[in-house]
Structures are given as C-alpha cells and as structure tokens.
Amino acid sequence: LTKSVSVCFAVVSADAVKPVSVLVGDSVTLLTGLTYIHDVIQWRSDHQNSPVAEIDRKAGLFNTSDGRFTDKLQLDCLTGSLTIRNIGTRHSGLYKADISSSKHTIHKTFNVTVRDAVKSELVTKGETVTLQTNVTEIQKDDQILWIFGEIVIAEINKAAQRFNKGRLKLNNQTGSLNITNTKTTDSGLYELKISSSRHIILRRITVTVTGE
C-alpha cells in the first residue's frame, strides 16, 4: 500500500522597513493594511522584549502595554493598526507587527523618528505665517488636510486641491500652509492630518495673531 502525505506550508511575507517621521506631541497610527485580523497580531518595539500590544482571537486576548507607553497606545480591534498618542522622543525606534494565521505570516516594520519642534506661531497682524508639515515631498498616495474650527480649509490629494480662503497658499511639494495678510480672527488651533497607505499623523498648531 502506498501512503499519501499532504504537507501544508505557511506563506511568510515581509515588507520593507517603512520610515515614519513625526514631531513630539503628534498622534501617529501605524497601519497594517488589513481590514480584519482573523487570528493573531503582536506589536513589538525595540524598547522592550514583551509585546507592546496584541490581539489573539482564539484566546480572546486584546491587550496593550504599560511602562513607557502608559495611556499612549490604542489598538484597532478590527485591523490591528496601532496608534501612539502624544508621542515623545523616547518612543523613537523600530515597531514590528507580526500577523499570523493558519495560512500565512506577515511581518511589517516601521522605523519611527520623533523630533522636537515648535508647535505654536506668534505673528503680528498683516504679516504672513507658514504652518509647516515637516514633509520634504508629498508622495502620490498621501493626503494632506488642514482644519480650522472643524472646517477643512485646505487639502491636497491625488484627485483634489481645494482652498476655502483667498489668503491661503498651499505648498504643492510639502503641503505647508501659508496664511497671508493675517487677521486676529486667524488666531486659534489649526489641525493637520497627513494620511497615507502606511500611517496617519495628527498634529495641532496654535496660531496667535497680535494687533499692530
């Protein structure tokens, strides 16, 4: 008698390291690119040996770390994407996601660099102020949104470039926002959202316009 033996191989894939540059105080989301985690995902950083966040569907495990990440981590229960809120320079480093199922294992690695920078601008009425994205060049899959008073005032993406005020000038290469002939009513909180297939960055910049 001849016995037949079936052998199953799990497919292992690993993406190239994705660089992510943010500023102190930003919120950054590292995207898995998946719509649903069916089995297991573990996020690790080079700061500690144990996982900083993990999901295990079979074990009913949904966990985020403490320590240097206390109250800073948020794990998407569907996609497994990891958000680090109010990030600091000590959170710079490699973040690795190991996504496992019975059919395949996927490895994703992000190299997060956190830099300190000014997030407030003081300008005299009538002058021009530039709100920087700190992006060297916008990639084709990036979307830049500038929000003021819960209203999108400027946008760059592949399909649209929109301005809601004549005094706004948007840098097509970096997405930085220029406000010309500033008025005291321009004072307030400006929110920047940078979205790509790799990550989402949220930033807040306070602008104060003083009188003459």
C-alpha positions in Angstrom: 0.0 0.0 0.0 1.2 3.5 -0.8 0.5 6.2 1.7 0.0 9.7 0.5 1.3 12.5 2.7 0.0 16.1 2.3 2.2 18.9 3.5 1.0 22.4 4.2 3.3 25.3 4.1 2.5 28.7 5.6 3.4 31.6 3.4 5.7 34.1 5.1 6.0 37.7 3.7 7.9 40.7 5.0 7.6 44.3 3.8 10.5 46.7 3.6 11.0 48.9 6.6 8.7 51.9 6.4 10.2 55.2 7.7 7.8 57.4 9.7 8.9 60.9 10.9 6.7 62.8 13.5 7.0 65.6 16.0 6.8 65.5 19.8 3.1 65.5 20.8 1.8 64.1 17.5 -0.6 61.2 17.3 0.6 58.5 14.8 -1.2 55.4 13.5 0.9 52.6 12.1 -1.4 50.8 9.5 -1.4 47.1 9.0 -3.2 47.5 5.6 -5.7 44.8 6.6 -9.5 45.1 7.1 -9.7 42.4 9.8 -7.3 40.4 12.0 -8.5 36.8 11.9 -6.1 35.1 14.3 -3.1 36.8 16.0 -1.2 40.1 15.8 1.7 41.1 18.0 3.3 44.6 18.0 6.8 44.8 19.4 9.2 47.7 19.8 13.0 47.7 20.4 12.3 49.2 23.8 11.1 46.0 25.5 11.1 42.3 24.8 7.4 41.6 25.5 4.7 42.7 23.0 3.5 46.3 23.5 0.1 45.3 22.0 -1.5 42.1 20.8 -4.7 40.5 19.6 -5.4 36.8 19.8 -8.9 35.9 18.6 -8.8 32.3 19.7 -7.6 33.1 23.2 -9.9 36.2 23.4 -6.9 38.3 24.1 -6.8 42.1 23.5 -4.0 43.8 25.3 -1.8 47.0 25.3 1.3 47.5 27.3 2.1 49.7 30.2 5.5 51.1 31.2 6.8 53.8 28.9 3.6 53.5 26.8 1.2 54.1 29.7 -2.1 55.5 28.3 -0.5 56.2 24.9 -1.4 53.1 22.9 -4.6 52.4 21.1 -5.1 49.2 19.1 -7.8 48.9 16.4 -9.7 45.8 17.4 -10.6 45.1 13.7 -7.5 45.9 11.7 -4.8 45.7 14.4 -3.4 49.1 13.4 -1.5 50.7 16.3 -1.9 54.3 17.4 0.6 56.1 19.6 -0.9 59.2 21.1 1.1 62.3 22.3 4.3 60.7 21.2 7.7 61.6 22.8 11.3 61.4 21.7 11.8 58.3 23.9 9.3 56.5 21.7 11.6 56.7 18.6 12.7 53.3 17.2 11.6 50.2 15.4 8.0 48.9 15.7 7.3 45.4 14.3 4.0 43.8 13.6 3.8 40.0 13.4 0.4 39.0 11.9 -0.2 35.2 12.0 -2.8 32.9 10.7 -3.0 29.2 9.7 -2.2 30.2 6.1 0.4 32.9 6.3 2.5 35.1 8.4 3.1 38.8 7.6 5.9 40.9 9.1 5.7 44.7 9.0 8.3 47.1 10.3 8.1 50.8 10.9 11.1 53.0 11.8 9.6 55.8 13.8 11.7 59.0 14.3 10.3 61.6 16.8 11.8 65.1 16.7 11.2 68.1 18.8 9.8 71.3 17.1 7.8 74.5 17.8 4.1 73.9 17.5 2.9 77.5 18.1 3.2 80.5 15.9 3.1 84.2 17.1 2.6 86.7 14.3 1.7 90.4 14.0 -1.5 91.3 12.2 -0.9 91.8 8.5 2.2 89.5 8.4 2.4 86.1 6.7 2.7 82.9 8.8 3.7 79.5 7.5 2.5 76.3 9.2 5.0 73.6 8.4 4.2 69.9 7.7 7.8 68.9 8.1 7.3 66.8 5.0 10.1 67.0 2.4 7.9 65.9 -0.5 4.3 64.6 -0.6 4.0 61.1 -2.1 1.4 60.2 -4.6 -0.7 58.3 -2.1 -0.5 61.0 0.6 -3.5 63.2 1.6 -2.9 66.5 3.4 -5.8 68.1 5.3 -5.7 71.5 7.1 -8.6 72.0 9.5 -9.6 75.2 11.4 -12.7 75.4 13.5 -13.7 71.9 12.4 -13.7 73.1 8.8 -11.3 71.8 6.1 -9.7 75.0 4.8 -7.1 73.4 2.5 -6.5 69.9 1.0 -4.0 68.1 -1.2 -4.5 64.6 -2.6 -4.3 62.9 -6.0 -7.8 64.0 -7.0 -8.3 67.4 -5.4 -6.6 70.6 -4.3 -9.1 72.8 -2.5 -8.9 76.3 -1.0 -11.6 77.8 1.1 -10.0 81.3 1.6 -8.3 83.6 -0.8 -5.5 84.3 1.7 -4.4 80.7 1.9 -1.5 79.4 -0.2 -0.6 75.7 -0.1 2.8 74.4 -1.0 2.3 71.7 -3.6 5.5 69.9 -2.7 5.4 69.9 1.1 1.8 70.7 1.9 2.8 73.5 4.2 0.2 76.2 4.6 0.8 80.0 4.2 -1.7 82.5 5.6 -1.1 85.9 4.1 -2.3 89.3 5.5 -3.1 87.7 8.8 -6.0 88.9 10.9 -6.7 88.5 14.6 -9.6 86.2 13.6 -7.0 83.8 12.2 -5.9 83.1 15.8 -6.7 79.6 17.1 -6.0 75.9 16.8 -5.0 74.5 13.4 -5.1 70.7 12.9 -3.0 68.9 10.3 -3.9 65.4 9.2 -1.4 63.5 7.0 -2.7 60.2 5.6 -1.0 57.6 3.5 -1.2 53.8 3.0 1.4 53.4 5.7 0.4 55.7 8.5 -1.8 58.6 9.7 -0.3 61.6 11.5 -2.3 64.1 13.5 -0.8 67.4 14.6 -2.0 70.6 16.3 -0.5 74.0 15.8 -1.6 77.1 17.8 -1.5 80.4 16.0 -1.7 83.8 17.8 -2.2 87.0 15.8 -1.5 90.1 17.7 -2.6 93.7 16.9 -0.4 96.3 15.5 
